[in-house]
Amino acid sequence: MPIRLQKALSQAGVASRRASEQLIREGRVEVNGRRVTEMGVQVDPERDEIAVDGRPVSISGRRRYILLYKPRGCLSVLTDDRGRRALADLVPDAQGLYPAGRLDYNSEGLLLLTDDGALTQRLTHPRYEHEKTYLVLVRGEPTTETLRALRTGIELEEGRTAPARVGRVERTQWGRAPRGQTWLRFVLREGRKRQIRRMCDTVALEVRRLIRVRIGPLELGKLEPGDHRPLTEDEIRRLLQAAGIE
C-alpha cells in the first residue's frame, strides 16, 4: 500500500515524521533516483527505492534492534564523508539502521541502532525523559558541595539543568579509579549536548572518561568496546513498554 514519503522514512527509523519532512525540504531524499523536495509524495515501500543522503533506506516488516558499545574516537553516525571512524565500521550490516540518540566522539558506551522510527522518536524526544546512566571518571576528589551542585542543577548557557542523581562509585567493571581520580555515577532524565562534560567543566572537574551504561531498561552489560549484539525478545518487549509503545 502506498504511504506518504515522510511516514515511510519514520517507519524506517530515519527520523521522526517532522524531521523527515525537513530532510525532504532540504533535498536530501531520493525516490527511484529522483530528488524529492515537495510534501505529499506517495511511495510503495515494497517497490520504490528510497535513499537519504545517497544511502539506501530499508523498510521491512520486522524491526531490527542492535545494542552497540561505541568506543572512544568514533562518530555516532553511520558513515563520515571525511573518512573518520563511524558506526558502519563497527556494524557491517547496519544498512537501514540509525542510532537512537548520540554519544560524543570521545565518549563511549551503550548506543542503540534500530530501524524503528517510533521508538527512536520516543527515546530521543526530551519530553519523554527516559533515564540514562553514565559512569564518569574525573580527576581529583569531588567535594560534598560539588556533588550537591551537580545533583541540584548547574547553570548552563541555555538554562539550568534538571536535578540528577550523582554519587561516587567505589568500583566499576573497569576497575577502581586510578590514584588521584574518582568514578562518579550520573543518572539523568535529560540529554543536552555534551551535558555531563559541561556540567563538570562548570564545577572545575576534568572528565577523563565517560561511559553510558544504561538507557531505560537496556544495560551495556559485558560488551567490549566496538562489540555489538541484537537485543533479545525480552529486551525488545521491555524497551517498547518503557517507551509507551506496547
Sine and cosine of phi, psi and omega as CSV:
sin_phi,cos_phi,sin_psi,cos_psi,sin_omega,cos_omega
0.00,0.00,0.76,-0.65,0.04,-1.00
-0.91,0.42,0.61,-0.79,0.07,-1.00
-0.70,-0.72,0.28,-0.96,0.03,-1.00
-0.90,0.44,0.56,-0.83,-0.07,-1.00
-0.85,0.52,-0.69,0.73,-0.03,-1.00
-0.91,0.42,-0.52,0.85,0.06,-1.00
-0.94,0.35,-0.64,0.77,0.03,-1.00
-0.88,0.47,-0.66,0.75,0.01,-1.00
-0.91,0.41,-0.63,0.78,0.03,-1.00
-0.91,0.42,-0.70,0.72,0.01,-1.00
-0.90,0.44,-0.49,0.87,0.02,-1.00
-0.98,0.18,-0.10,0.99,0.02,-1.00
0.99,0.11,0.20,0.98,0.00,-1.00
-0.92,0.39,-0.73,0.68,-0.04,-1.00
-0.14,-0.99,0.12,-0.99,0.11,-0.99
-0.91,0.42,0.21,-0.98,0.00,-1.00
-0.87,0.49,-0.69,0.73,-0.01,-1.00
-0.89,0.45,-0.69,0.72,0.03,-1.00
-0.92,0.39,-0.55,0.83,0.04,-1.00
-0.91,0.41,-0.61,0.79,0.06,-1.00
-0.88,0.48,-0.61,0.79,0.03,-1.00
-0.92,0.39,-0.63,0.78,0.07,-1.00
-0.86,0.51,-0.66,0.75,0.01,-1.00
-0.90,0.43,-0.73,0.69,0.00,-1.00
-0.86,0.51,-0.57,0.82,-0.03,-1.00
-0.98,0.18,-0.01,1.00,0.03,-1.00
0.96,0.27,0.46,0.89,-0.06,-1.00
-0.99,-0.13,0.02,1.00,-0.08,-1.00
-0.90,-0.44,0.69,-0.72,0.06,-1.00
-0.84,-0.55,0.60,-0.80,0.10,-0.99
-0.83,-0.56,0.88,-0.48,-0.03,-1.00
0.80,0.60,0.65,0.76,0.07,-1.00
0.99,0.14,0.00,1.00,-0.01,-1.00
-0.94,-0.34,0.78,-0.63,0.01,-1.00
-0.93,0.37,0.71,-0.70,-0.01,-1.00
-0.90,-0.43,0.76,-0.65,0.01,-1.00
-0.79,-0.61,-0.11,0.99,-0.04,-1.00
-0.97,-0.22,0.47,-0.88,0.04,-1.00
-0.98,0.19,0.32,-0.95,0.11,-0.99
1.00,-0.03,-0.02,1.00,0.00,-1.00
-0.93,0.36,0.74,-0.67,0.03,-1.00
-0.99,-0.14,0.64,-0.77,0.03,-1.00
-0.74,-0.67,0.41,-0.91,0.11,-0.99
-0.96,-0.30,0.96,-0.27,-0.06,-1.00
-0.84,0.54,-0.40,0.92,-0.02,-1.00
-0.99,0.15,-0.34,0.94,-0.11,-0.99
-0.86,-0.51,-0.63,0.78,-0.10,-1.00
-0.98,0.20,0.57,-0.82,0.06,-1.00
-0.99,-0.13,0.88,-0.48,-0.06,-1.00
-0.92,-0.40,0.67,-0.74,0.01,-1.00
-0.67,-0.74,0.56,-0.83,0.09,-1.00
-0.84,-0.54,0.83,-0.55,-0.06,-1.00
0.81,0.58,0.56,0.83,0.04,-1.00
1.00,0.10,-0.07,1.00,-0.03,-1.00
-0.98,-0.20,0.78,-0.63,0.00,-1.00
-0.87,0.50,0.58,-0.82,0.04,-1.00
-0.94,-0.35,0.80,-0.61,0.00,-1.00
-0.99,-0.16,0.80,-0.60,0.04,-1.00
-0.86,-0.51,0.95,-0.30,-0.03,-1.00
-0.79,-0.62,0.22,-0.97,-0.03,-1.00
-0.94,0.33,-0.62,0.78,-0.04,-1.00
-0.99,-0.11,0.83,-0.56,-0.03,-1.00
-0.98,0.22,0.42,-0.91,0.03,-1.00
-0.90,-0.44,0.62,-0.79,-0.01,-1.00
-0.68,-0.73,0.90,-0.43,-0.05,-1.00
-0.87,-0.49,0.80,-0.60,0.09,-1.00
-0.99,-0.10,0.82,-0.57,-0.09,-1.00
-0.83,-0.56,0.64,-0.77,0.20,-0.98
-1.00,-0.07,0.99,-0.13,0.04,-1.00
-0.95,0.30,0.83,-0.55,0.02,-1.00
-0.99,0.12,0.21,-0.98,0.14,-0.99
-0.90,0.44,0.47,-0.88,0.03,-1.00
0.97,0.24,0.47,0.88,0.02,-1.00
-0.69,-0.72,0.69,-0.72,0.02,-1.00
-0.98,0.20,0.49,-0.87,0.04,-1.00
-1.00,-0.01,0.70,0.71,0.10,-1.00
-0.73,-0.68,0.34,-0.94,-0.05,-1.00
-0.92,0.40,-0.75,0.66,-0.01,-1.00
-0.68,-0.73,0.32,-0.95,-0.01,-1.00
-0.74,-0.67,0.79,-0.61,-0.05,-1.00
-0.95,0.30,-0.11,0.99,0.06,-1.00
-0.98,-0.19,0.09,1.00,0.09,-1.00
0.99,0.15,0.18,0.98,0.03,-1.00
-0.97,0.25,0.39,-0.92,-0.03,-1.00
-0.88,0.47,0.74,-0.67,-0.05,-1.00
-0.67,-0.75,-0.01,-1.00,-0.16,-0.99
-0.91,0.41,-0.57,0.82,0.00,-1.00
-0.91,0.42,-0.34,0.94,0.08,-1.00
-0.95,0.30,-0.37,0.93,-0.02,-1.00
-0.99,-0.14,-0.53,0.85,-0.04,-1.00
-0.84,-0.54,1.00,0.02,-0.10,-1.00
-0.85,0.52,-0.49,0.87,-0.04,-1.00
-0.99,-0.15,0.58,0.81,-0.09,-1.00
-1.00,0.08,0.10,1.00,-0.02,-1.00
-0.85,0.53,0.78,-0.63,-0.01,-1.00
1.00,0.01,-0.14,0.99,0.02,-1.00
-0.99,-0.14,0.46,-0.89,0.04,-1.00
-0.66,-0.75,0.53,-0.85,0.01,-1.00
-0.95,0.31,0.72,-0.69,0.08,-1.00
-1.00,0.03,0.98,0.20,-0.10,-1.00
0.95,-0.31,-0.02,-1.00,-0.07,-1.00
-0.65,-0.76,0.29,-0.96,0.21,-0.98
-0.77,-0.64,0.57,-0.82,0.03,-1.00
-0.85,0.53,0.36,-0.93,-0.01,-1.00
-0.80,0.59,-0.67,0.74,-0.06,-1.00
-0.99,-0.12,0.13,0.99,0.11,-0.99
-0.99,-0.16,0.25,-0.97,-0.09,-1.00
-0.60,-0.80,0.14,-0.99,0.11,-0.99
0.88,-0.48,-0.44,-0.90,-0.19,-0.98
-0.93,0.37,0.80,-0.61,0.11,-0.99
-0.66,-0.75,0.74,-0.67,0.01,-1.00
-0.99,-0.17,0.80,-0.60,0.12,-0.99
-0.95,-0.30,0.74,-0.68,-0.04,-1.00
-0.40,-0.92,0.30,-0.95,0.15,-0.99
-0.95,-0.32,0.26,0.96,0.00,-1.00
-1.00,-0.02,0.99,-0.14,-0.07,-1.00
-0.91,0.42,-0.61,0.79,0.00,-1.00
-0.91,0.43,-0.67,0.75,0.02,-1.00
-0.92,0.40,-0.68,0.74,0.02,-1.00
-0.84,0.54,-0.68,0.73,-0.01,-1.00
-0.90,0.43,-0.65,0.76,-0.01,-1.00
-0.93,0.37,-0.59,0.80,-0.04,-1.00
-0.97,0.23,-0.44,0.90,-0.10,-0.99
-0.97,-0.24,-0.29,0.96,-0.03,-1.00
-0.98,0.22,0.75,-0.66,-0.09,-1.00
-0.85,0.53,-0.50,0.87,-0.13,-0.99
-0.94,0.35,-0.29,0.96,-0.04,-1.00
-1.00,0.07,-0.35,0.94,0.18,-0.98
0.78,0.63,0.79,0.62,0.06,-1.00
-0.96,0.27,0.69,-0.73,0.00,-1.00
-0.93,0.38,0.67,-0.74,0.11,-0.99
-0.77,-0.64,0.68,-0.73,-0.05,-1.00
-0.91,-0.42,0.70,-0.71,-0.03,-1.00
-0.77,-0.64,0.61,-0.79,0.22,-0.98
-0.97,-0.23,0.79,-0.61,-0.13,-0.99
-0.79,-0.61,0.85,-0.52,0.06,-1.00
-1.00,-0.07,0.85,-0.52,-0.04,-1.00
-0.86,-0.50,0.44,-0.90,0.08,-1.00
-0.98,0.22,0.67,-0.74,0.06,-1.00
1.00,0.03,-0.15,-0.99,-0.02,-1.00
-0.86,-0.51,0.97,-0.26,-0.03,-1.00
-0.87,0.50,0.64,-0.77,0.04,-1.00
-0.98,0.18,0.21,-0.98,0.07,-1.00
-0.86,0.50,-0.62,0.78,0.01,-1.00
-0.91,0.41,-0.63,0.78,0.02,-1.00
-0.90,0.44,-0.71,0.71,0.01,-1.00
-0.90,0.43,-0.62,0.79,0.02,-1.00
-0.89,0.45,-0.66,0.75,0.02,-1.00
-0.89,0.46,-0.68,0.74,0.02,-1.00
-0.90,0.44,-0.59,0.81,-0.02,-1.00
-0.95,0.31,-0.65,0.76,-0.13,-0.99
-1.00,0.09,-0.40,0.92,0.03,-1.00
0.72,-0.70,0.64,-0.77,0.00,-1.00
-0.90,-0.44,0.70,-0.72,0.00,-1.00
-0.99,0.16,0.92,-0.40,0.07,-1.00
-0.95,-0.31,0.08,-1.00,-0.06,-1.00
-0.84,0.55,-0.65,0.76,-0.08,-1.00
-1.00,0.00,0.06,1.00,0.03,-1.00
0.76,-0.65,0.10,-1.00,-0.07,-1.00
-0.97,0.24,0.65,-0.76,0.04,-1.00
-0.96,0.28,0.44,-0.90,0.03,-1.00
-0.95,0.31,0.39,-0.92,0.08,-1.00
-0.82,0.58,0.59,-0.81,-0.04,-1.00
-0.67,-0.74,0.33,-0.94,0.12,-0.99
-1.00,-0.10,0.87,-0.49,-0.05,-1.00
-0.69,-0.72,0.77,-0.64,0.02,-1.00
-0.36,-0.93,0.27,-0.96,0.03,-1.00
-0.96,0.29,0.48,-0.88,0.06,-1.00
-0.81,-0.59,0.82,-0.57,-0.04,-1.00
-0.94,0.33,-0.66,0.75,-0.07,-1.00
-0.51,-0.86,0.61,-0.79,0.05,-1.00
-0.83,-0.55,0.04,-1.00,0.05,-1.00
-0.92,0.39,-0.21,0.98,0.08,-1.00
-0.99,-0.11,0.16,0.99,0.07,-1.00
0.99,-0.13,-0.06,-1.00,0.06,-1.00
-0.97,0.23,0.35,-0.94,0.02,-1.00
-0.93,0.38,0.64,-0.77,0.11,-0.99
-0.86,0.52,0.32,-0.95,0.01,-1.00
-0.83,0.56,0.72,-0.70,0.03,-1.00
0.99,0.12,0.15,0.99,0.01,-1.00
-0.74,-0.68,0.26,-0.96,-0.07,-1.00
-0.64,-0.77,0.71,-0.70,0.15,-0.99
-1.00,0.09,0.74,-0.67,0.11,-0.99
-0.86,-0.52,0.52,-0.85,0.12,-0.99
-0.94,-0.33,0.82,-0.57,0.07,-1.00
-0.94,-0.33,0.76,-0.65,0.14,-0.99
-0.86,-0.51,0.92,-0.39,-0.10,-1.00
-0.89,-0.46,0.43,-0.90,0.13,-0.99
-0.90,-0.44,0.18,0.98,0.08,-1.00
-0.73,-0.68,0.24,-0.97,-0.10,-1.00
-0.60,-0.80,0.90,0.44,0.05,-1.00
-0.95,0.31,0.34,-0.94,-0.04,-1.00
-0.88,0.47,0.82,-0.57,0.02,-1.00
0.79,0.62,0.60,0.80,-0.17,-0.99
-0.86,0.51,-0.79,0.62,-0.08,-1.00
-0.90,0.43,-0.66,0.75,0.02,-1.00
-0.88,0.47,-0.65,0.76,0.01,-1.00
-0.94,0.35,-0.62,0.78,0.08,-1.00
-0.87,0.49,-0.72,0.70,-0.01,-1.00
-0.92,0.40,-0.64,0.77,0.05,-1.00
-0.84,0.54,-0.65,0.76,-0.06,-1.00
-0.90,0.44,-0.54,0.84,-0.01,-1.00
-0.97,-0.24,0.36,0.93,0.12,-0.99
0.89,0.46,0.62,0.78,0.12,-0.99
-0.96,-0.29,0.80,-0.60,0.03,-1.00
-1.00,0.00,0.87,-0.50,0.01,-1.00
-0.99,0.16,0.83,-0.55,0.02,-1.00
-0.99,-0.16,-0.48,0.88,0.00,-1.00
-0.37,-0.93,0.62,-0.78,-0.02,-1.00
-0.67,-0.74,0.87,-0.49,-0.10,-1.00
-0.79,-0.61,0.83,-0.55,0.12,-0.99
-1.00,0.07,0.83,-0.56,-0.09,-1.00
-0.92,-0.38,-0.17,0.99,-0.02,-1.00
-0.41,-0.91,0.63,-0.78,0.20,-0.98
-0.77,-0.63,0.93,-0.37,-0.06,-1.00
0.82,0.58,-0.81,-0.58,0.00,-1.00
-0.99,0.10,-0.09,1.00,-0.03,-1.00
-1.00,0.10,0.72,-0.69,0.03,-1.00
-0.85,-0.53,0.54,-0.84,-0.01,-1.00
-0.90,0.43,-0.59,0.80,0.02,-1.00
0.91,0.42,-0.66,-0.76,-0.12,-0.99
-0.98,-0.20,0.27,0.96,0.06,-1.00
-0.87,0.50,0.56,-0.83,0.09,-1.00
-0.99,-0.13,0.39,-0.92,0.01,-1.00
-0.79,0.62,0.78,-0.63,0.01,-1.00
1.00,-0.04,-0.23,0.97,-0.01,-1.00
-0.99,0.12,0.38,-0.92,0.06,-1.00
-0.50,-0.87,0.30,-0.96,0.04,-1.00
-0.37,-0.93,0.41,-0.91,0.10,-1.00
-0.96,0.29,0.49,-0.87,0.11,-0.99
-0.94,0.35,0.52,-0.86,0.12,-0.99
-0.97,0.26,0.28,-0.96,0.04,-1.00
-0.87,0.50,-0.60,0.80,0.02,-1.00
-0.92,0.38,-0.64,0.77,0.04,-1.00
-0.90,0.44,-0.67,0.74,0.02,-1.00
-0.88,0.47,-0.72,0.69,-0.01,-1.00
-0.87,0.50,-0.74,0.68,-0.04,-1.00
-0.93,0.38,-0.57,0.82,0.02,-1.00
-0.93,0.38,-0.71,0.71,0.02,-1.00
-0.90,0.43,-0.63,0.78,0.06,-1.00
-0.89,0.46,-0.71,0.70,-0.01,-1.00
-0.89,0.45,-0.53,0.85,0.00,-1.00
-0.99,0.11,-0.07,1.00,0.02,-1.00
0.97,0.23,0.39,0.92,-0.03,-1.00
-1.00,-0.08,-0.51,0.86,0.05,-1.00
-0.85,-0.53,0.00,0.00,0.00,0.00
